């Protein structure tokens, strides 16, 4: 959607944590951009790692909102789809 944006991060993350957070953002992007969406199991694994890194719901929601502001992709919609749908892939269709 938006070109040339930076992924939002919080201070104090180590390299592995940054990789896991960026991987989560990329999974959200794939759910919107890829014709087949993203594999549900891969997304859920990335989301669990994201949650472990950000145990505070407030920080998690803050980064999700910042990511949406920068990219136009709503992580909440993908998270919601992963919980509601039992399909193999998650694909978000923009309105």
Jmol script that loads the backbone (N, CA, C; Angstrom):
load data "model"
ATOM      1  N   UNK A   1       0.832  -1.189   0.000  1.00  0.00           N
ATOM      2  CA  UNK A   1       0.000   0.000   0.000  1.00  0.00           C
ATOM      3  C   UNK A   1       0.873   1.248   0.000  1.00  0.00           C
ATOM      4  N   UNK A   2       1.491   1.586   1.112  1.00  0.00           N
ATOM      5  CA  UNK A   2       2.373   2.754   1.173  1.00  0.00           C
ATOM      6  C   UNK A   2       3.788   2.306   0.816  1.00  0.00           C
ATOM      7  N   UNK A   3       4.482   3.123   0.057  1.00  0.00           N
ATOM      8  CA  UNK A   3       5.847   2.778  -0.335  1.00  0.00           C
ATOM      9  C   UNK A   3       6.845   3.503   0.559  1.00  0.00           C
ATOM     10  N   UNK A   4       7.965   2.845   0.807  1.00  0.00           N
ATOM     11  CA  UNK A   4       9.076   3.490   1.480  1.00  0.00           C
ATOM     12  C   UNK A   4       8.871   3.806   2.949  1.00  0.00           C
ATOM     13  N   UNK A   5       8.120   2.998   3.660  1.00  0.00           N
ATOM     14  CA  UNK A   5       7.928   3.244   5.087  1.00  0.00           C
ATOM     15  C   UNK A   5       8.886   2.390   5.906  1.00  0.00           C
ATOM     16  N   UNK A   6       9.118   2.800   7.133  1.00  0.00           N
ATOM     17  CA  UNK A   6       9.974   2.054   8.045  1.00  0.00           C
ATOM     18  C   UNK A   6       9.099   1.317   9.047  1.00  0.00           C
ATOM     19  N   UNK A   7       9.560   0.153   9.457  1.00  0.00           N
ATOM     20  CA  UNK A   7       8.827  -0.608  10.453  1.00  0.00           C
ATOM     21  C   UNK A   7       9.009   0.034  11.828  1.00  0.00           C
ATOM     22  N   UNK A   8       7.928   0.193  12.571  1.00  0.00           N
ATOM     23  CA  UNK A   8       8.063   0.749  13.919  1.00  0.00           C
ATOM     24  C   UNK A   8       8.650  -0.292  14.878  1.00  0.00           C
ATOM     25  N   UNK A   9       9.560   0.146  15.712  1.00  0.00           N
ATOM     26  CA  UNK A   9      10.197  -0.717  16.714  1.00  0.00           C
ATOM     27  C   UNK A   9      10.219   0.016  18.047  1.00  0.00           C
ATOM     28  N   UNK A  10      10.516  -0.712  19.101  1.00  0.00           N
ATOM     29  CA  UNK A  10      10.703  -0.086  20.403  1.00  0.00           C
ATOM     30  C   UNK A  10      12.170  -0.209  20.786  1.00  0.00           C
ATOM     31  N   UNK A  11      12.614   0.673  21.657  1.00  0.00           N
ATOM     32  CA  UNK A  11      13.996   0.640  22.113  1.00  0.00           C
ATOM     33  C   UNK A  11      14.250  -0.607  22.958  1.00  0.00           C
ATOM     34  N   UNK A  12      15.484  -1.061  22.935  1.00  0.00           N
ATOM     35  CA  UNK A  12      15.905  -2.145  23.804  1.00  0.00           C
ATOM     36  C   UNK A  12      15.756  -3.539  23.218  1.00  0.00           C
ATOM     37  N   UNK A  13      15.408  -3.644  21.951  1.00  0.00           N
ATOM     38  CA  UNK A  13      15.281  -4.960  21.337  1.00  0.00           C
ATOM     39  C   UNK A  13      16.649  -5.444  20.856  1.00  0.00           C
ATOM     40  N   UNK A  14      16.904  -6.738  21.017  1.00  0.00           N
ATOM     41  CA  UNK A  14      18.137  -7.294  20.465  1.00  0.00           C
ATOM     42  C   UNK A  14      17.892  -7.677  19.001  1.00  0.00           C
ATOM     43  N   UNK A  15      18.922  -8.118  18.325  1.00  0.00           N
ATOM     44  CA  UNK A  15      18.835  -8.406  16.888  1.00  0.00           C
ATOM     45  C   UNK A  15      17.776  -9.468  16.602  1.00  0.00           C
ATOM     46  N   UNK A  16      17.747 -10.544  17.375  1.00  0.00           N
ATOM     47  CA  UNK A  16      16.765 -11.607  17.149  1.00  0.00           C
ATOM     48  C   UNK A  16      15.345 -11.103  17.334  1.00  0.00           C
ATOM     49  N   UNK A  17      15.137 -10.257  18.324  1.00  0.00           N
ATOM     50  CA  UNK A  17      13.803  -9.705  18.562  1.00  0.00           C
ATOM     51  C   UNK A  17      13.377  -8.780  17.425  1.00  0.00           C
ATOM     52  N   UNK A  18      14.311  -7.988  16.929  1.00  0.00           N
ATOM     53  CA  UNK A  18      14.005  -7.112  15.781  1.00  0.00           C
ATOM     54  C   UNK A  18      13.605  -7.960  14.577  1.00  0.00           C
ATOM     55  N   UNK A  19      14.332  -9.028  14.338  1.00  0.00           N
ATOM     56  CA  UNK A  19      14.018  -9.925  13.216  1.00  0.00           C
ATOM     57  C   UNK A  19      12.611 -10.502  13.383  1.00  0.00           C
ATOM     58  N   UNK A  20      12.261 -10.918  14.600  1.00  0.00           N
ATOM     59  CA  UNK A  20      10.935 -11.490  14.840  1.00  0.00           C
ATOM     60  C   UNK A  20       9.824 -10.457  14.669  1.00  0.00           C
ATOM     61  N   UNK A  21      10.050  -9.229  15.109  1.00  0.00           N
ATOM     62  CA  UNK A  21       9.047  -8.176  14.951  1.00  0.00           C
ATOM     63  C   UNK A  21       8.869  -7.844  13.470  1.00  0.00           C
ATOM     64  N   UNK A  22       9.967  -7.709  12.750  1.00  0.00           N
ATOM     65  CA  UNK A  22       9.905  -7.418  11.317  1.00  0.00           C
ATOM     66  C   UNK A  22       9.221  -8.569  10.575  1.00  0.00           C
ATOM     67  N   UNK A  23       9.499  -9.794  10.973  1.00  0.00           N
ATOM     68  CA  UNK A  23       8.857 -10.956  10.359  1.00  0.00           C
ATOM     69  C   UNK A  23       7.335 -10.881  10.543  1.00  0.00           C
ATOM     70  N   UNK A  24       6.888 -10.479  11.722  1.00  0.00           N
ATOM     71  CA  UNK A  24       5.450 -10.318  11.961  1.00  0.00           C
ATOM     72  C   UNK A  24       4.862  -9.291  11.005  1.00  0.00           C
ATOM     73  N   UNK A  25       5.528  -8.137  10.877  1.00  0.00           N
ATOM     74  CA  UNK A  25       5.039  -7.104   9.954  1.00  0.00           C
ATOM     75  C   UNK A  25       4.977  -7.633   8.521  1.00  0.00           C
ATOM     76  N   UNK A  26       5.991  -8.394   8.132  1.00  0.00           N
ATOM     77  CA  UNK A  26       6.021  -8.927   6.776  1.00  0.00           C
ATOM     78  C   UNK A  26       4.896  -9.933   6.541  1.00  0.00           C
ATOM     79  N   UNK A  27       4.546 -10.684   7.574  1.00  0.00           N
ATOM     80  CA  UNK A  27       3.419 -11.618   7.463  1.00  0.00           C
ATOM     81  C   UNK A  27       2.110 -10.847   7.253  1.00  0.00           C
ATOM     82  N   UNK A  28       1.961  -9.739   7.965  1.00  0.00           N
ATOM     83  CA  UNK A  28       0.772  -8.905   7.792  1.00  0.00           C
ATOM     84  C   UNK A  28       0.729  -8.383   6.358  1.00  0.00           C
ATOM     85  N   UNK A  29       1.863  -7.906   5.871  1.00  0.00           N
ATOM     86  CA  UNK A  29       1.928  -7.417   4.484  1.00  0.00           C
ATOM     87  C   UNK A  29       1.534  -8.507   3.494  1.00  0.00           C
ATOM     88  N   UNK A  30       2.041  -9.706   3.699  1.00  0.00           N
ATOM     89  CA  UNK A  30       1.733 -10.814   2.783  1.00  0.00           C
ATOM     90  C   UNK A  30       0.250 -11.148   2.783  1.00  0.00           C
ATOM     91  N   UNK A  31      -0.402 -11.027   3.936  1.00  0.00           N
ATOM     92  CA  UNK A  31      -1.840 -11.309   4.003  1.00  0.00           C
ATOM     93  C   UNK A  31      -2.624 -10.349   3.112  1.00  0.00           C
ATOM     94  N   UNK A  32      -2.103  -9.157   2.935  1.00  0.00           N
ATOM     95  CA  UNK A  32      -2.747  -8.165   2.068  1.00  0.00           C
ATOM     96  C   UNK A  32      -2.268  -8.257   0.622  1.00  0.00           C
ATOM     97  N   UNK A  33      -0.982  -8.493   0.407  1.00  0.00           N
ATOM     98  CA  UNK A  33      -0.379  -8.342  -0.912  1.00  0.00           C
ATOM     99  C   UNK A  33      -0.322  -9.614  -1.746  1.00  0.00           C
ATOM    100  N   UNK A  34      -0.056 -10.752  -1.128  1.00  0.00           N
ATOM    101  CA  UNK A  34       0.118 -11.992  -1.883  1.00  0.00           C
ATOM    102  C   UNK A  34      -1.229 -12.524  -2.347  1.00  0.00           C
ATOM    103  N   UNK A  35      -1.284 -12.999  -3.571  1.00  0.00           N
ATOM    104  CA  UNK A  35      -2.561 -13.489  -4.114  1.00  0.00           C
ATOM    105  C   UNK A  35      -3.110 -14.655  -3.294  1.00  0.00           C
ATOM    106  N   UNK A  36      -2.233 -15.468  -2.742  1.00  0.00           N
ATOM    107  CA  UNK A  36      -2.673 -16.594  -1.917  1.00  0.00           C
ATOM    108  C   UNK A  36      -2.696 -16.280  -0.437  1.00  0.00           C
ATOM    109  N   UNK A  37      -2.350 -15.062  -0.089  1.00  0.00           N
ATOM    110  CA  UNK A  37      -2.307 -14.681   1.319  1.00  0.00           C
ATOM    111  C   UNK A  37      -1.072 -15.238   2.004  1.00  0.00           C
ATOM    112  N   UNK A  38      -1.205 -15.461   3.296  1.00  0.00           N
ATOM    113  CA  UNK A  38      -0.109 -15.990   4.097  1.00  0.00           C
ATOM    114  C   UNK A  38      -0.594 -17.263   4.784  1.00  0.00           C
ATOM    115  N   UNK A  39       0.294 -18.208   4.945  1.00  0.00           N
ATOM    116  CA  UNK A  39      -0.060 -19.460   5.601  1.00  0.00           C
ATOM    117  C   UNK A  39      -0.447 -19.161   7.056  1.00  0.00           C
ATOM    118  N   UNK A  40      -1.621 -19.603   7.440  1.00  0.00           N
ATOM    119  CA  UNK A  40      -2.158 -19.306   8.774  1.00  0.00           C
ATOM    120  C   UNK A  40      -1.198 -19.749   9.876  1.00  0.00           C
ATOM    121  N   UNK A  41      -0.647 -20.946   9.775  1.00  0.00           N
ATOM    122  CA  UNK A  41       0.253 -21.461  10.815  1.00  0.00           C
ATOM    123  C   UNK A  41       1.522 -20.611  10.915  1.00  0.00           C
ATOM    124  N   UNK A  42       2.034 -20.130   9.780  1.00  0.00           N
ATOM    125  CA  UNK A  42       3.219 -19.272   9.801  1.00  0.00           C
ATOM    126  C   UNK A  42       2.901 -17.937  10.462  1.00  0.00           C
ATOM    127  N   UNK A  43       1.716 -17.391  10.132  1.00  0.00           N
ATOM    128  CA  UNK A  43       1.321 -16.127  10.735  1.00  0.00           C
ATOM    129  C   UNK A  43       1.166 -16.277  12.248  1.00  0.00           C
ATOM    130  N   UNK A  44       0.500 -17.331  12.686  1.00  0.00           N
ATOM    131  CA  UNK A  44       0.284 -17.520  14.119  1.00  0.00           C
ATOM    132  C   UNK A  44       1.611 -17.697  14.867  1.00  0.00           C
ATOM    133  N   UNK A  45       2.563 -18.387  14.259  1.00  0.00           N
ATOM    134  CA  UNK A  45       3.887 -18.544  14.884  1.00  0.00           C
ATOM    135  C   UNK A  45       4.575 -17.184  15.011  1.00  0.00           C
ATOM    136  N   UNK A  46       4.498 -16.374  13.956  1.00  0.00           N
ATOM    137  CA  UNK A  46       5.111 -15.039  13.988  1.00  0.00           C
ATOM    138  C   UNK A  46       4.410 -14.154  15.017  1.00  0.00           C
ATOM    139  N   UNK A  47       3.098 -14.273  15.109  1.00  0.00           N
ATOM    140  CA  UNK A  47       2.331 -13.463  16.068  1.00  0.00           C
ATOM    141  C   UNK A  47       2.668 -13.862  17.510  1.00  0.00           C
ATOM    142  N   UNK A  48       2.831 -15.136  17.768  1.00  0.00           N
ATOM    143  CA  UNK A  48       3.199 -15.586  19.124  1.00  0.00           C
ATOM    144  C   UNK A  48       4.567 -15.029  19.528  1.00  0.00           C
ATOM    145  N   UNK A  49       5.506 -15.034  18.607  1.00  0.00           N
ATOM    146  CA  UNK A  49       6.831 -14.465  18.899  1.00  0.00           C
ATOM    147  C   UNK A  49       6.716 -12.969  19.156  1.00  0.00           C
ATOM    148  N   UNK A  50       5.922 -12.282  18.353  1.00  0.00           N
ATOM    149  CA  UNK A  50       5.672 -10.844  18.522  1.00  0.00           C
ATOM    150  C   UNK A  50       5.114 -10.579  19.912  1.00  0.00           C
ATOM    151  N   UNK A  51       4.170 -11.402  20.349  1.00  0.00           N
ATOM    152  CA  UNK A  51       3.564 -11.232  21.675  1.00  0.00           C
ATOM    153  C   UNK A  51       4.568 -11.500  22.797  1.00  0.00           C
ATOM    154  N   UNK A  52       5.453 -12.468  22.608  1.00  0.00           N
ATOM    155  CA  UNK A  52       6.470 -12.761  23.630  1.00  0.00           C
ATOM    156  C   UNK A  52       7.433 -11.593  23.799  1.00  0.00           C
ATOM    157  N   UNK A  53       7.774 -10.963  22.690  1.00  0.00           N
ATOM    158  CA  UNK A  53       8.698  -9.834  22.717  1.00  0.00           C
ATOM    159  C   UNK A  53       8.037  -8.630  23.370  1.00  0.00           C
ATOM    160  N   UNK A  54       6.739  -8.468  23.137  1.00  0.00           N
ATOM    161  CA  UNK A  54       5.971  -7.344  23.673  1.00  0.00           C
ATOM    162  C   UNK A  54       4.880  -7.866  24.600  1.00  0.00           C
ATOM    163  N   UNK A  55       5.261  -8.262  25.824  1.00  0.00           N
ATOM    164  CA  UNK A  55       4.262  -8.839  26.721  1.00  0.00           C
ATOM    165  C   UNK A  55       3.175  -7.834  27.145  1.00  0.00           C
ATOM    166  N   UNK A  56       3.464  -6.555  27.025  1.00  0.00           N
ATOM    167  CA  UNK A  56       2.484  -5.534  27.362  1.00  0.00           C
ATOM    168  C   UNK A  56       1.526  -5.346  26.189  1.00  0.00           C
ATOM    169  N   UNK A  57       0.231  -5.560  26.440  1.00  0.00           N
ATOM    170  CA  UNK A  57      -0.779  -5.366  25.389  1.00  0.00           C
ATOM    171  C   UNK A  57      -0.735  -3.942  24.859  1.00  0.00           C
ATOM    172  N   UNK A  58      -0.450  -2.979  25.746  1.00  0.00           N
ATOM    173  CA  UNK A  58      -0.404  -1.578  25.343  1.00  0.00           C
ATOM    174  C   UNK A  58       0.698  -1.353  24.300  1.00  0.00           C
ATOM    175  N   UNK A  59       1.894  -1.906  24.549  1.00  0.00           N
ATOM    176  CA  UNK A  59       2.993  -1.772  23.583  1.00  0.00           C
ATOM    177  C   UNK A  59       2.659  -2.471  22.276  1.00  0.00           C
ATOM    178  N   UNK A  60       2.051  -3.645  22.389  1.00  0.00           N
ATOM    179  CA  UNK A  60       1.672  -4.401  21.197  1.00  0.00           C
ATOM    180  C   UNK A  60       0.707  -3.588  20.338  1.00  0.00           C
ATOM    181  N   UNK A  61      -0.336  -3.065  20.948  1.00  0.00           N
ATOM    182  CA  UNK A  61      -1.337  -2.286  20.210  1.00  0.00           C
ATOM    183  C   UNK A  61      -0.735  -0.990  19.661  1.00  0.00           C
ATOM    184  N   UNK A  62       0.167  -0.402  20.417  1.00  0.00           N
ATOM    185  CA  UNK A  62       0.831   0.829  19.981  1.00  0.00           C
ATOM    186  C   UNK A  62       1.625   0.581  18.690  1.00  0.00           C
ATOM    187  N   UNK A  63       2.392  -0.494  18.666  1.00  0.00           N
ATOM    188  CA  UNK A  63       3.174  -0.814  17.471  1.00  0.00           C
ATOM    189  C   UNK A  63       2.268  -1.195  16.304  1.00  0.00           C
ATOM    190  N   UNK A  64       1.195  -1.920  16.580  1.00  0.00           N
ATOM    191  CA  UNK A  64       0.261  -2.281  15.509  1.00  0.00           C
ATOM    192  C   UNK A  64      -0.362  -1.029  14.894  1.00  0.00           C
ATOM    193  N   UNK A  65      -0.744  -0.059  15.730  1.00  0.00           N
ATOM    194  CA  UNK A  65      -1.328   1.193  15.223  1.00  0.00           C
ATOM    195  C   UNK A  65      -0.305   1.983  14.417  1.00  0.00           C
ATOM    196  N   UNK A  66       0.924   2.051  14.929  1.00  0.00           N
ATOM    197  CA  UNK A  66       1.980   2.776  14.226  1.00  0.00           C
ATOM    198  C   UNK A  66       2.281   2.111  12.877  1.00  0.00           C
ATOM    199  N   UNK A  67       2.300   0.785  12.861  1.00  0.00           N
ATOM    200  CA  UNK A  67       2.516   0.054  11.613  1.00  0.00           C
ATOM    201  C   UNK A  67       1.386   0.363  10.622  1.00  0.00           C
ATOM    202  N   UNK A  68       0.148   0.384  11.092  1.00  0.00           N
ATOM    203  CA  UNK A  68      -0.976   0.702  10.205  1.00  0.00           C
ATOM    204  C   UNK A  68      -0.874   2.130   9.670  1.00  0.00           C
ATOM    205  N   UNK A  69      -0.487   3.072  10.542  1.00  0.00           N
ATOM    206  CA  UNK A  69      -0.334   4.463  10.106  1.00  0.00           C
ATOM    207  C   UNK A  69       0.724   4.598   9.023  1.00  0.00           C
ATOM    208  N   UNK A  70       1.799   3.839   9.154  1.00  0.00           N
ATOM    209  CA  UNK A  70       2.901   3.935   8.193  1.00  0.00           C
ATOM    210  C   UNK A  70       2.642   3.154   6.911  1.00  0.00           C
ATOM    211  N   UNK A  71       2.016   1.993   7.047  1.00  0.00           N
ATOM    212  CA  UNK A  71       1.888   1.087   5.892  1.00  0.00           C
ATOM    213  C   UNK A  71       0.494   1.068   5.271  1.00  0.00           C
ATOM    214  N   UNK A  72      -0.511   1.329   6.078  1.00  0.00           N
ATOM    215  CA  UNK A  72      -1.884   1.197   5.609  1.00  0.00           C
ATOM    216  C   UNK A  72      -2.448  -0.194   5.846  1.00  0.00           C
ATOM    217  N   UNK A  73      -1.650  -1.105   6.400  1.00  0.00           N
ATOM    218  CA  UNK A  73      -2.085  -2.476   6.663  1.00  0.00           C
ATOM    219  C   UNK A  73      -2.479  -2.628   8.130  1.00  0.00           C
ATOM    220  N   UNK A  74      -3.658  -3.161   8.357  1.00  0.00           N
ATOM    221  CA  UNK A  74      -4.193  -3.312   9.703  1.00  0.00           C
ATOM    222  C   UNK A  74      -3.870  -4.704  10.242  1.00  0.00           C
ATOM    223  N   UNK A  75      -2.907  -4.778  11.156  1.00  0.00           N
ATOM    224  CA  UNK A  75      -2.509  -6.062  11.740  1.00  0.00           C
ATOM    225  C   UNK A  75      -3.680  -6.709  12.475  1.00  0.00           C
ATOM    226  N   UNK A  76      -4.520  -5.881  13.096  1.00  0.00           N
ATOM    227  CA  UNK A  76      -5.665  -6.414  13.838  1.00  0.00           C
ATOM    228  C   UNK A  76      -6.569  -7.252  12.935  1.00  0.00           C
ATOM    229  N   UNK A  77      -6.778  -6.817  11.705  1.00  0.00           N
ATOM    230  CA  UNK A  77      -7.648  -7.564  10.783  1.00  0.00           C
ATOM    231  C   UNK A  77      -7.062  -8.947  10.482  1.00  0.00           C
ATOM    232  N   UNK A  78      -5.757  -9.032  10.375  1.00  0.00           N
ATOM    233  CA  UNK A  78      -5.119 -10.322  10.102  1.00  0.00           C
ATOM    234  C   UNK A  78      -5.182 -11.200  11.356  1.00  0.00           C
ATOM    235  N   UNK A  79      -4.936 -10.600  12.514  1.00  0.00           N
ATOM    236  CA  UNK A  79      -5.027 -11.348  13.775  1.00  0.00           C
ATOM    237  C   UNK A  79      -6.443 -11.885  13.952  1.00  0.00           C
ATOM    238  N   UNK A  80      -7.427 -11.031  13.705  1.00  0.00           N
ATOM    239  CA  UNK A  80      -8.829 -11.426  13.829  1.00  0.00           C
ATOM    240  C   UNK A  80      -9.149 -12.564  12.859  1.00  0.00           C
ATOM    241  N   UNK A  81      -8.696 -12.444  11.623  1.00  0.00           N
ATOM    242  CA  UNK A  81      -8.936 -13.493  10.626  1.00  0.00           C
ATOM    243  C   UNK A  81      -8.275 -14.805  11.045  1.00  0.00           C
ATOM    244  N   UNK A  82      -7.115 -14.721  11.672  1.00  0.00           N
ATOM    245  CA  UNK A  82      -6.414 -15.947  12.076  1.00  0.00           C
ATOM    246  C   UNK A  82      -7.166 -16.673  13.183  1.00  0.00           C
ATOM    247  N   UNK A  83      -7.917 -15.931  13.979  1.00  0.00           N
ATOM    248  CA  UNK A  83      -8.692 -16.539  15.067  1.00  0.00           C
ATOM    249  C   UNK A  83     -10.055 -17.006  14.582  1.00  0.00           C
ATOM    250  N   UNK A  84     -10.641 -16.284  13.640  1.00  0.00           N
ATOM    251  CA  UNK A  84     -11.986 -16.599  13.147  1.00  0.00           C
ATOM    252  C   UNK A  84     -11.978 -17.718  12.111  1.00  0.00           C
ATOM    253  N   UNK A  85     -11.029 -17.648  11.205  1.00  0.00           N
ATOM    254  CA  UNK A  85     -11.005 -18.597  10.080  1.00  0.00           C
ATOM    255  C   UNK A  85     -10.200 -19.836  10.446  1.00  0.00           C
ATOM    256  N   UNK A  86     -10.587 -20.929   9.882  1.00  0.00           N
ATOM    257  CA  UNK A  86      -9.838 -22.169  10.066  1.00  0.00           C
ATOM    258  C   UNK A  86      -9.169 -22.602   8.762  1.00  0.00           C
ATOM    259  N   UNK A  87      -9.124 -21.680   7.803  1.00  0.00           N
ATOM    260  CA  UNK A  87      -8.529 -22.000   6.506  1.00  0.00           C
ATOM    261  C   UNK A  87      -7.004 -22.094   6.625  1.00  0.00           C
ATOM    262  N   UNK A  88      -6.406 -22.677   5.634  1.00  0.00           N
ATOM    263  CA  UNK A  88      -4.952 -22.863   5.617  1.00  0.00           C
ATOM    264  C   UNK A  88      -4.246 -21.525   5.419  1.00  0.00           C
ATOM    265  N   UNK A  89      -4.794 -20.656   4.560  1.00  0.00           N
ATOM    266  CA  UNK A  89      -4.191 -19.365   4.263  1.00  0.00           C
ATOM    267  C   UNK A  89      -5.091 -18.231   4.730  1.00  0.00           C
ATOM    268  N   UNK A  90      -4.442 -17.115   5.054  1.00  0.00           N
ATOM    269  CA  UNK A  90      -5.153 -15.891   5.424  1.00  0.00           C
ATOM    270  C   UNK A  90      -4.950 -14.877   4.309  1.00  0.00           C
ATOM    271  N   UNK A  91      -6.039 -14.361   3.792  1.00  0.00           N
ATOM    272  CA  UNK A  91      -5.984 -13.337   2.747  1.00  0.00           C
ATOM    273  C   UNK A  91      -6.948 -12.234   3.139  1.00  0.00           C
ATOM    274  N   UNK A  92      -6.425 -11.023   3.242  1.00  0.00           N
ATOM    275  CA  UNK A  92      -7.250  -9.878   3.582  1.00  0.00           C
ATOM    276  C   UNK A  92      -7.550  -9.131   2.296  1.00  0.00           C
ATOM    277  N   UNK A  93      -8.825  -8.931   2.051  1.00  0.00           N
ATOM    278  CA  UNK A  93      -9.258  -8.194   0.865  1.00  0.00           C
ATOM    279  C   UNK A  93      -9.578  -6.773   1.295  1.00  0.00           C
ATOM    280  N   UNK A  94      -8.907  -5.833   0.674  1.00  0.00           N
ATOM    281  CA  UNK A  94      -9.133  -4.426   1.022  1.00  0.00           C
ATOM    282  C   UNK A  94     -10.465  -3.971   0.482  1.00  0.00           C
ATOM    283  N   UNK A  95     -11.086  -3.090   1.250  1.00  0.00           N
ATOM    284  CA  UNK A  95     -12.407  -2.582   0.848  1.00  0.00           C
ATOM    285  C   UNK A  95     -12.289  -1.544  -0.240  1.00  0.00           C
TER     286      UNK A  95
END
end "model"
wireframe off; spacefill off
backbone 0.3
color backbone group
